[in-house]
Each structure stands twice: as structure tokens, then as C-alpha cells.
């Protein structure tokens, strides 16, 4: 085991999803499929610099000295698996989980909580998916496109883990819910407003020369709260699946005319920006949270420290936060525009797929770019008719769908979008 990396290590767990079902499907051919799977996994991970720690049945544990190389190896492995010609129409789907930590190197491999955390992350994923921990995300940065999946409780571990999905160009995404308990998402970006106003109140403690730097920092934090809110709204309202399908459709027709190819490039840029929004929004939330943790020390400096030193610190904090916010704002500008909701708060009604803004009933209708645009209705019955027409269009005429009269709507017990 002396060849295994020590210190900060990225562990990769992988296994075949539904291996028992696959065994029943293939019978005696399963053994050769398992060996082909092992060859592809070993080839991709070894080429990326990984060291094989152990193999058990259809599962692997690899170790990497670099988080970036670990992600590269996982992406290469998923591409190899997806493009391989499997016998009897078999679909070999492998889930992968990555976590970076400092596991203890022992005679039989690695031991410690980092090993268990990496294994639980691997177990939570779906076939064809690469799930990474917060620690790994922090090290790979903007090198890969990640989607924020939220906070999860992993079996046997006390601390929750924020998980991310690695999006691979050309391979399916949105592969289903993770097999772990998702915790209620805390809208951390909303707390930025409280941080901004607390900094504003520090102005009363400062000498005249520091009043303007304090106000500038408070303004940057409040602006960050607004930008984070815009990013969250875009992520929650733009239909990524529809946008990805539109990109694929344009790519298929790109040879027809130059303007179709240009449109495909533009839509793909929007899709990439949309996928980067959660990660960059999280970076801004982290920057605001880190600043909040330093406010007590900053207040003490304002009471006792030399004004010049405090002014330099205030300007450093403002510049650092502004740079992170500007990165998020640029990504928002490149992403699809969120729907222009009528003035007022969009509220759910008891009927699925129907909302209200004030006294106006609204149905969310995907536009040509996949963004859900609000379509106002003159009455509740009009809103039900619009909703049913949209459902019929999605199902298609081949399904023989016939819209039911509005007075026969049975979904009054619903509590969210259909």
C-alpha cells in the first residue's frame, strides 16, 4: 500500500446500479460484462493518475492525489461506459461518488470517516452520475460544471453534506433523486440582507473617516443579496430539461443553415451558464457568511484600532465580495432570462399548476427557450382550461387525450405545480 497517496486524498467509489437485475438479464454473459466494466474503469482512472485501493464484486475504490484528476478520471470512465457496445442490449450504468479528505493510510488501505463519507456519497447517486462533496467542489472550482443538489443526511454520519452533480457534455443529466435524505434548503442568500444592515449600523461606531468605507461595504453586501436572489430565481424557474432538448434539436439541424448553428451555440452558452449558477451563487453565499463571521472582530477594530488599518481591511472585504458578486452577475447575464412574473408574489393555489398574483390567476407556460413564462388568465375557469390545454399539448394527439370540462377538475387537493 506504499504506492497510495497520503495527506489530502480524493477517494472515488463506484459500483454498477442494478447489478442483480443485470445478472438475471444476462445470465452466464454477466461475467464477461463485469470484466469489460472493470477494464474500462481501470483504464480511465489509471490514465488520470488514480491508484486502485480495492475491488469487490462490481465496485471499486480509487485514490487520487488531485481532486481535479479524480473528476477527470470519473468523467472519462462515464464516457467510456456510455459509448461501449454492451452485449444483449444491456445497459451498464455506474454510479460514482467523490470526496476529498485526509484519511489515515493503513496496511489494508484507508480508514477513517472520510472513507465512510465517500462510500455514502457513492451509494446516494444514480447510474451514470458523478456526485461530489463540498470539499471536492471547493478544489475543482470552475474547471468543471457542477449542479448544486442541496444538503443531504448520509447514513451513519452526523454532519450533513452538501452534494453536487458533475454535468458531462453529451451525456444525460438529471438522472433522478439521490438515494439519501435531503434536508430542507436554507436560503442562505437571504441572510446577506441582515449582514448588510448590521454593517450599516457599525457606521455609528466609526470615526468620520471610516463612515464612507463602511457604507460602501454595506452596499456591496446588500447588492450581493439581490444578485443571489436573481440567480436563485433563474435556477428555480427556467426549465433546464426543455432548454437542453432545444439545444440538441438545434444541433441536429445545424447543417441546414448558418443561423441555426449560431442559435445552437447561443442556446448552449445559456445552458452552460444556467448550470454554473448554483455553484457561483454558493460561492457568493460562502463569501457573505465568511464576512459575517468576521464582523465581531471588525467591530472591535472599529472601537480600538487605528483608522487607517481598519479602512484598508474594509476596502479589502468590499473588493473581494464585489469580485465574487460580479462573477455571479456575469453568469446571470449569460443564462436564460427568468420569467417576468406580474407585479406581486407568485402564490400556489389548491389546483395543481395554477398560481395567483394578487387577484390574477396565472399558469406557467414554457417558452421556446424552456423558461416558464407566466400566462395570466381572466378567471379560474380560464386558467384551468389553459393548464389542461398545455397538458394535452405535452401528451400529444397520439395519446388520445380529450380535455375534460373545467367543472370536472379533480385536482383541488393539490399543493404545487403539476
Buried (B, 14 or more C-beta within 10 A) or exposed (E): EEEBBBEBBBBBBBBBBEBEEBBEBBEEBBEEBBEBBBEBBBBBBEEBBBBBBEEEEBBBBBBBBBBBBBBBBBBBBBBBBBEEEBEEEBEBBBBBBBBBBEBEBEEEBBEEBBBBBBBBBBBBBBBBBBBBBBBBBBBBEEEBBBBBBBBBBBEEBEEBBBBBBBBBEEBEBEBEEBBBEBEEEEEBBEBBBEBBEBBBEBBEEBEEEBEEBBBBBBBBBBBBBBBBBBBBBBBEBBBBEBBBEBBBEBBEEBEEEEEBBEBBBBBBEBBBBBBBBBBBBBBBBBBBBEBBEEBEEBBEBBEEBEBEEBBEBBEEBBEBBBEBBEBBBEBBEBBBBBBEBEEEEBEBBEBBBBBBBEEBBBBBBBBEBBBBBBBEBEEBBBBBBBBBEBBBEEEEEEEEBEEEEBEEBEEEEBEEEE
